[in-house]
Amino acid sequence: MQVYQRQEHGISRKDISENALKVLYRLNKAGFDAYLVGGGVRDLLLDQKPKDFDIATNATPEEIKALFRNCRLIGRRFRLAHILFGRDVIEVATFRGHHDAGSVKAPTGKQVVSSRNHEGMLLRDNVYGTIDEDAERRDFSINALYYSIKDFTVTDYANGVQDLQKRLVRLIGDPETRYREDPVRMLRAVRFAVKLDMQIETATAAPIQALSTLLQDIPPARLFEESLKLLQSGQGLDTYKMLREYNLFQQLFPILTEHFTEDHSSQTERMIEHILAATDERIAEGKRVNPAFMFAAMLWYPVVTRAEEISSTGGLNDYDAFMIAANDILDEQVKTIAVPRRLTTTVRDIWQLQHRFDRRFGKRAFAMLENPKFRAAFDFLEMRGQFEGENIAELATWWYKFQFAERNERNQMIQELAGGNGQKRRRRRPARRKKPQAKSAS
């Protein structure tokens, strides 16, 4: 353990959020120890602006809640306190203790139990302890850093400052044991390495490929949140490449694995790299990104392939085969990553509208423009044009011109499609049945 005095580090209170300072001061005033911890301290030492400010304390969740009316307690695996300041949330965690003994006494005297599954993964971890034990329980050395508001020192429990200087992501403790406790740590190692432009330390990286399948035991809802952190934080493309290298991406998206090639040249792989690069660019420009669009792009070619298989064997028309394939692929994917229904509904809409872009006659083209998902579907069509040849590219160009044309010009564009004779295409009406003549009374 090493303690860095105020003059030995660059952290200033003006760089810490006002709400985080309020929480720290109130906990200290109530007689508890409280520290800014983890990523917030790490990022400040790297002269970066932290996204979140987390706090660790020896106060129990119930004691924290008693101090803050704007507090709510969350979590089963490990109880946390969220202090709410409008949209700003300050997360406060009680110091964690060692779980090897199976059960310990909490500071309040209440017994708290930890449990593991047969793979060694922690299922419940409400074991409280001291700050020293809490530091040992942290995952990476660069996160075992504690900033004290009392004396403005930074306490480094695992040579984290040195690892920051060496640009290393290093697990605290035995890597295999720590990964088995929580397999998501493998994803976090990759995320930190890419985000902070660091290398994963050799011993920390060594077991990842062999243990990557442990991610299959993680609840799909948790992996959904992790997938957004990995792929929609501004470094999605580089993160994807490193995840592939360690066989982690394949666990998150097993459906995509059969479409992977050694040289990363398949349509699926090219689409993945394209959408992640585009997402990174939008985030860099401060634009919003839609997870549904990303999932629609990544899973598009598996859906197309599945639809072709169904159509060739089931005797269904192309559209029906496609919609069955779409449902199948999404149903399979949510077993691994629990993409919420609000997003899968949008994914289906984007996919379904791809089949309506060919229907440009009469009122259909105008009705298409009024569809609330038109813009997302058109952007998807335009993206497909880069991978699927001239026909799709020309279709996207037509729709681009149509949506920005005047009414008369739109009518002309539709008439030109009808055969070049300026006449609108007419739908055949079914022949009317002749009404039977009434028999005259005899």
Phi, psi and omega per residue, in radians:
M1 nan 2.403 3.099
Q2 -2.342 2.372 3.141
V3 -1.879 2.165 3.117
Y4 -1.763 2.134 3.137
Q5 -1.286 2.938 -3.062
R6 -0.903 -0.737 -3.082
Q7 -1.331 -0.135 -3.093
E8 -1.725 -0.048 3.107
H9 -2.401 2.908 -3.025
G10 -1.771 0.235 -3.084
I11 -1.403 2.278 3.095
S12 -2.175 2.580 -3.139
R13 -1.060 -0.479 -3.137
K14 -1.173 -0.286 3.109
D15 -1.610 -0.061 3.140
I16 -1.764 2.439 -3.088
S17 -1.051 2.531 -3.130
E18 -1.036 -0.650 -3.125
N19 -1.210 -0.672 3.087
A20 -1.111 -0.686 3.105
L21 -1.116 -0.691 3.103
K22 -1.010 -0.775 -3.116
V23 -1.155 -0.786 3.140
L24 -1.046 -0.814 -3.098
Y25 -1.136 -0.732 -3.100
R26 -1.172 -0.712 3.097
L27 -1.094 -0.766 3.116
N28 -1.099 -0.738 -3.127
K29 -1.108 -0.538 3.135
A30 -1.430 0.007 3.072
G31 1.687 0.151 3.141
F32 -1.740 2.701 2.969
D33 -1.433 2.399 -3.133
A34 -2.596 2.364 -3.068
Y35 -2.363 2.491 2.865
L36 -1.272 2.328 -2.952
V37 -2.438 2.754 2.950
G38 1.325 -2.352 -3.015
G39 -1.056 -0.580 3.127
G40 -1.086 -0.793 3.104
V41 -1.158 -0.785 3.139
R42 -0.979 -0.850 -3.086
D43 -1.178 -0.655 3.101
L44 -1.113 -0.667 3.100
L45 -1.177 -0.448 3.105
L46 -1.597 0.154 -3.114
D47 1.061 0.577 3.064
Q48 -1.926 2.771 3.123
K49 -1.533 2.058 -3.114
P50 -1.139 2.516 3.051
K51 -1.384 -0.627 -3.125
D52 -2.345 2.709 3.036
F53 -2.116 1.927 -3.137
D54 -1.807 2.614 -3.073
I55 -2.216 2.448 3.037
A56 -2.045 2.478 -3.050
T57 -2.614 2.863 3.019
N58 -1.588 0.039 3.041
A59 -1.346 2.438 3.104
T60 -1.326 2.836 3.105
P61 -0.938 -0.679 -3.137
E62 -1.189 -0.645 3.105
E63 -1.216 -0.615 3.087
I64 -1.133 -0.776 -3.122
K65 -1.089 -0.591 3.135
A66 -1.198 -0.434 -3.121
L67 -1.494 -0.477 -3.021
F68 -2.162 2.042 3.083
R69 -1.190 -0.465 -3.133
N70 -1.599 0.623 -3.097
C71 -1.960 2.465 2.977
R72 -2.315 2.520 -3.131
L73 -1.719 2.359 -3.111
I74 -2.324 2.905 2.967
G75 1.608 2.464 3.036
R76 -1.881 -0.795 -3.111
R77 -1.072 -0.717 3.016
F78 -2.617 2.140 -3.075
R79 -1.209 2.306 3.137
L80 -2.251 2.700 3.031
A81 -1.913 2.250 3.039
H82 -1.870 2.089 3.073
I83 -1.688 2.092 -2.983
L84 -1.740 2.163 3.007
F85 -2.136 1.411 -3.008
G86 1.134 -2.168 3.114
R87 -1.474 -0.232 3.140
D88 -1.433 2.210 -3.127
V89 -2.079 2.143 3.049
I90 -1.769 2.070 -3.107
E91 -1.571 2.242 -3.127
V92 -2.126 2.183 -3.127
A93 -2.078 2.440 3.036
T94 -1.295 2.463 3.113
F95 -0.840 2.269 3.106
R96 -1.548 2.565 3.113
G97 -1.936 -3.127 3.118
H98 -1.308 2.476 -3.066
H99 -1.871 0.043 -3.048
D100 -1.102 -0.563 -3.096
A101 -1.289 -0.226 3.093
G102 1.615 -0.710 3.073
S103 -2.711 2.524 -3.139
V104 -2.417 3.054 3.067
K105 -1.625 2.252 3.042
A106 -1.305 2.895 3.135
P107 -0.989 -0.481 -3.138
T108 -1.457 -0.089 -3.099
G109 1.668 -0.142 -3.141
K110 -1.373 2.371 3.138
Q111 -1.372 2.319 3.138
V112 -2.176 2.422 -3.004
V113 -2.033 2.474 2.984
S114 -1.920 2.697 3.119
S115 -2.546 2.697 -3.133
R116 -2.231 2.822 2.986
N117 -1.647 -3.053 -3.052
H118 -1.177 -0.322 3.121
E119 -1.541 -0.058 -3.117
G120 1.610 0.112 -3.128
M121 -1.381 2.372 3.125
L122 -1.298 2.177 3.126
L123 -1.700 -0.704 3.036
R124 -2.290 2.446 -3.012
D125 -2.510 0.670 3.139
N126 -1.473 1.090 3.135
V127 -1.985 2.057 -3.090
Y128 -1.679 2.666 -3.110
G129 -2.719 -2.642 -3.111
T130 -1.713 3.003 3.112
I131 -1.129 -0.600 3.104
D132 -1.117 -0.768 3.115
E133 -1.169 -0.651 3.123
D134 -1.062 -0.731 3.129
A135 -1.115 -0.695 3.116
E136 -1.153 -0.488 -3.130
R137 -1.438 -0.208 3.111
R138 -1.102 2.672 -3.057
D139 -1.358 -0.912 -3.061
F140 -2.041 2.627 -3.097
S141 -1.025 -0.624 -3.099
I142 -1.277 -0.090 3.069
N143 -1.867 -0.063 3.134
A144 -1.660 0.900 -3.108
L145 -2.112 2.292 -3.024
Y146 -2.195 2.152 3.107
Y147 -1.814 2.192 -3.105
S148 -1.715 2.254 3.092
I149 -1.381 -0.262 -3.138
K150 -1.243 -0.881 -3.059
D151 -2.159 0.099 3.056
F152 1.107 0.489 3.091
T153 -1.639 2.785 2.988
V154 -2.014 2.116 3.118
T155 -1.753 2.161 -3.090
D156 -1.914 1.952 -3.031
Y157 -1.611 -0.262 -3.006
A158 -2.482 0.595 -3.125
N159 1.030 0.614 -3.140
G160 -1.158 -0.651 3.125
V161 -1.100 -0.722 3.111
Q162 -1.108 -0.706 3.124
D163 -1.182 -0.595 3.045
L164 -1.070 -0.720 3.135
Q165 -1.186 -0.604 3.131
K166 -1.476 -0.115 -3.113
R167 1.084 0.853 -3.112
L168 -2.103 2.399 2.972
V169 -1.755 1.965 -3.032
R170 -2.264 2.266 3.071
L171 -1.266 2.566 3.012
I172 -1.541 2.192 3.138
G173 1.601 -2.960 -3.121
D174 -1.263 2.094 -3.053
P175 -0.973 -0.809 -3.087
E176 -1.099 -0.739 3.118
T177 -1.091 -0.766 -3.104
R178 -1.175 -0.639 3.092
Y179 -1.202 -0.647 3.117
R180 -1.187 -0.606 3.073
E181 -1.046 -0.754 -3.132
D182 -2.627 1.695 -3.100
P183 -1.047 -0.373 3.122
V184 -1.102 -0.315 3.091
R185 -1.056 -0.483 3.080
M186 -1.132 -0.704 3.100
L187 -1.187 -0.687 -3.140
R188 -1.151 -0.635 3.105
A189 -1.042 -0.786 3.119
V190 -1.147 -0.785 -3.093
R191 -1.067 -0.776 3.134
F192 -1.172 -0.690 -3.127
A193 -1.054 -0.774 -3.125
V194 -1.277 -0.826 -3.083
K195 -1.056 -0.724 -3.057
L196 -1.691 0.055 -3.120
D197 0.989 0.920 -3.132
M198 -2.114 3.066 3.039
Q199 -1.865 2.554 3.014
I200 -1.413 2.158 -3.113
E201 -0.964 2.531 -2.968
T202 -0.936 -0.877 -3.120
A203 -1.161 -0.560 3.125
T204 -1.232 -0.603 -3.114
A205 -1.412 -0.499 -2.962
A206 -0.924 -0.802 -3.044
P207 -1.492 -0.057 -2.931
I208 -1.071 -0.878 -3.105
Q209 -1.025 -0.789 -3.102
A210 -1.157 -0.517 -3.087
L211 -1.758 0.052 -3.035
S212 -1.018 -0.553 -3.112
T213 -1.190 -0.216 3.079
L214 -1.102 -0.348 3.097
L215 -1.090 -0.358 3.133
Q216 -1.162 -0.295 3.130
D217 -1.588 -0.059 -3.108
I218 -1.466 2.381 3.118
P219 -0.960 2.330 -3.118
P220 -0.985 -0.551 3.132
A221 -1.128 -0.686 3.118
R222 -1.198 -0.666 3.134
L223 -1.209 -0.471 3.054
F224 -1.102 -0.832 3.136
E225 -1.080 -0.723 3.132
E226 -1.151 -0.645 -3.126
S227 -1.109 -0.634 3.095
L228 -1.187 -0.705 3.101
K229 -1.091 -0.637 -3.101
L230 -1.299 -0.773 -2.927
L231 -1.830 -0.207 -3.118
Q232 -2.236 0.707 3.105
S233 -2.019 0.141 3.080
G234 1.842 -0.176 3.102
Q235 -2.262 0.663 -3.022
G236 -1.076 -0.726 -3.087
L237 -1.145 -0.848 3.125
D238 -1.136 -0.624 3.111
T239 -1.135 -0.766 3.105
Y240 -1.002 -0.773 -3.106
K241 -1.111 -0.699 3.132
M242 -1.267 -0.637 3.074
L243 -1.077 -0.722 3.087
R244 -1.056 -0.735 -3.099
E245 -1.038 -0.647 -3.085
Y246 -1.716 0.200 3.112
N247 1.113 0.488 -3.140
L248 -1.644 -0.679 3.127
F249 -1.072 -0.627 -3.140
Q250 -1.104 -0.481 3.104
Q251 -1.364 -0.541 3.133
L252 -1.345 -0.624 -3.098
F253 -2.266 1.184 -3.088
P254 -1.055 -0.467 3.131
I255 -1.093 -0.538 -3.070
L256 -1.384 -0.328 -3.005
T257 -1.009 -0.701 -3.112
E258 -1.211 -0.189 3.108
H259 -1.734 0.062 -3.122
F260 -1.507 2.549 3.123
T261 -2.205 2.866 -3.132
E262 -1.134 -0.622 -3.104
D263 -1.730 0.190 3.078
H264 1.001 0.709 -3.006
S265 -1.900 -0.044 -3.105
S266 -1.206 2.818 3.107
Q267 -1.007 -0.707 3.135
T268 -1.055 -0.833 -3.105
E269 -1.153 -0.696 3.106
R270 -1.140 -0.665 3.107
M271 -1.155 -0.752 3.130
I272 -1.030 -0.838 -3.108
E273 -1.133 -0.651 3.131
H274 -1.128 -0.858 -3.060
I275 -1.195 -0.605 3.128
L276 -1.249 -0.668 3.076
A277 -1.128 -0.711 3.124
A278 -1.155 -0.670 3.104
T279 -1.123 -0.772 3.100
D280 -1.024 -0.712 -3.124
E281 -1.139 -0.749 3.126
R282 -1.102 -0.736 3.137
I283 -1.119 -0.705 3.119
A284 -1.102 -0.519 3.140
E285 -1.555 0.037 3.124
G286 1.346 0.328 -3.137
K287 -1.594 2.747 3.111
R288 -1.302 2.621 3.060
V289 -2.185 2.561 -3.112
N290 -1.925 1.994 3.131
P291 -0.990 -0.582 -3.114
A292 -1.068 -0.700 3.141
F293 -1.122 -0.712 3.120
M294 -1.106 -0.809 3.136
F295 -1.136 -0.661 3.118
A296 -1.062 -0.733 -3.129
A297 -1.210 -0.776 -3.075
M298 -1.136 -0.588 -3.047
L299 -1.739 0.030 -3.026
W300 -1.043 -0.919 -3.059
Y301 -1.235 -0.586 2.962
P302 -1.024 -0.645 3.100
V303 -1.157 -0.794 -3.140
V304 -1.047 -0.784 3.137
T305 -1.100 -0.783 3.135
R306 -1.108 -0.684 -3.140
A307 -1.108 -0.707 3.112
E308 -1.108 -0.679 3.120
E309 -1.145 -0.764 -3.137
I310 -1.144 -0.731 -3.107
S311 -1.134 -0.662 -3.075
S312 -1.330 -0.393 -3.085
T313 -1.933 -0.387 -3.014
G314 -1.772 -0.143 3.131
G315 1.260 0.320 3.128
L316 -1.591 2.758 3.052
N317 -1.267 2.919 -3.010
D318 -1.051 -0.730 -3.073
Y319 -1.164 -0.832 -3.137
D320 -1.105 -0.703 3.118
A321 -1.107 -0.687 -3.129
F322 -1.130 -0.777 -3.092
M323 -1.188 -0.611 3.058
I324 -1.124 -0.755 3.130
A325 -1.094 -0.721 -3.141
A326 -1.049 -0.794 3.120
N327 -1.124 -0.720 -3.141
D328 -1.067 -0.841 -3.081
I329 -1.125 -0.767 3.136
L330 -1.158 -0.693 3.115
D331 -1.081 -0.672 3.123
E332 -1.220 -0.722 -3.065
Q333 -1.169 -0.693 -3.081
V334 -1.212 -0.223 3.046
K335 -1.208 -0.442 3.141
T336 -1.742 -0.869 3.101
I337 -2.116 2.024 -3.034
A338 -1.361 1.310 3.090
V339 -1.129 2.170 -3.082
P340 -1.060 2.686 -3.103
R341 -1.045 -0.604 -3.139
R342 -1.062 -0.514 3.116
L343 -1.498 -0.720 3.138
T344 -1.144 -0.533 3.072
T345 -1.108 -0.747 3.103
T346 -1.154 -0.699 3.095
V347 -1.014 -0.827 3.122
R348 -1.060 -0.730 -3.137
D349 -1.075 -0.788 3.129
I350 -1.059 -0.783 3.138
W351 -1.145 -0.802 -3.080
Q352 -1.088 -0.685 -3.104
L353 -1.182 -0.339 3.076
Q354 -1.043 -0.525 -3.130
H355 -1.413 -0.218 -3.120
R356 -1.671 -0.172 -3.127
F357 -1.179 -0.426 3.109
D358 -1.310 -0.330 -3.079
R359 -1.565 1.562 -2.997
R360 -2.007 0.262 -3.063
F361 -1.715 2.616 3.075
G362 1.062 -2.380 -3.061
K363 -1.428 -0.159 -3.054
R364 -1.100 -0.704 -3.125
A365 -1.116 -0.723 3.133
F366 -1.182 -0.690 3.119
A367 -1.125 -0.596 3.134
M368 -1.073 -0.701 -3.141
L369 -1.100 -0.482 -3.101
E370 -1.448 -0.176 -3.134
N371 -1.146 2.271 -3.098
P372 -1.079 -0.346 3.134
K373 -1.750 0.192 -3.069
F374 -1.017 -0.827 -3.023
R375 -1.089 -0.779 3.131
A376 -1.125 -0.722 -3.138
A377 -1.160 -0.691 3.115
F378 -1.136 -0.769 3.090
D379 -1.015 -0.642 3.117
F380 -1.180 -0.752 3.101
L381 -1.056 -0.768 -3.134
E382 -1.092 -0.679 3.098
M383 -1.154 -0.709 3.099
R384 -1.048 -0.559 -3.136
G385 -1.040 -0.365 3.119
Q386 -1.413 -0.220 -3.041
F387 -2.127 -0.292 -2.937
E388 -2.072 0.315 2.993
G389 1.641 -3.127 -2.994
E390 -1.160 -0.644 -3.067
N391 -1.037 -0.812 3.129
I392 -1.200 -0.692 3.126
A393 -1.087 -0.738 3.123
E394 -1.168 -0.661 3.098
L395 -1.097 -0.747 3.117
A396 -1.115 -0.682 3.112
T397 -1.110 -0.721 3.133
W398 -1.068 -0.813 -3.108
W399 -1.198 -0.536 3.072
Y400 -1.097 -0.821 3.137
K401 -1.155 -0.691 -3.059
F402 -1.121 -0.743 -3.051
Q403 -1.211 -0.386 -3.126
F404 -1.859 0.051 -3.111
A405 -1.454 2.796 3.015
E406 -1.268 2.896 -3.085
R407 -0.998 -0.834 -3.105
N408 -1.113 -0.685 3.139
E409 -1.169 -0.637 3.087
R410 -1.095 -0.772 3.107
N411 -1.043 -0.702 3.136
Q412 -1.128 -0.708 3.135
M413 -1.089 -0.699 3.133
I414 -1.195 -0.707 3.134
Q415 -1.111 -0.670 3.123
E416 -1.110 -0.552 3.100
L417 -1.239 -0.372 -3.010
A418 -1.310 -0.105 3.076
G419 2.406 0.061 3.066
G420 1.487 -0.046 -3.135
N421 -1.769 0.183 3.087
G422 1.331 0.046 -3.105
Q423 -1.731 2.453 3.104
K424 -1.261 2.541 3.102
R425 -1.280 2.259 -3.117
R426 -1.874 2.470 3.098
R427 -1.489 2.396 3.089
R428 -1.242 2.351 3.077
R429 -1.690 2.459 3.115
P430 -1.101 2.485 -3.141
A431 -1.097 2.408 -3.140
R432 -1.368 2.447 3.076
R433 -1.319 2.411 3.089
K434 -1.280 2.342 3.110
K435 -1.250 2.342 3.110
P436 -1.118 2.370 -3.123
Q437 -1.276 2.451 3.133
A438 -1.216 2.364 3.139
K439 -1.332 2.360 3.115
S440 -1.314 2.499 3.137
A441 -1.225 2.354 -3.121
S442 -1.723 nan nan
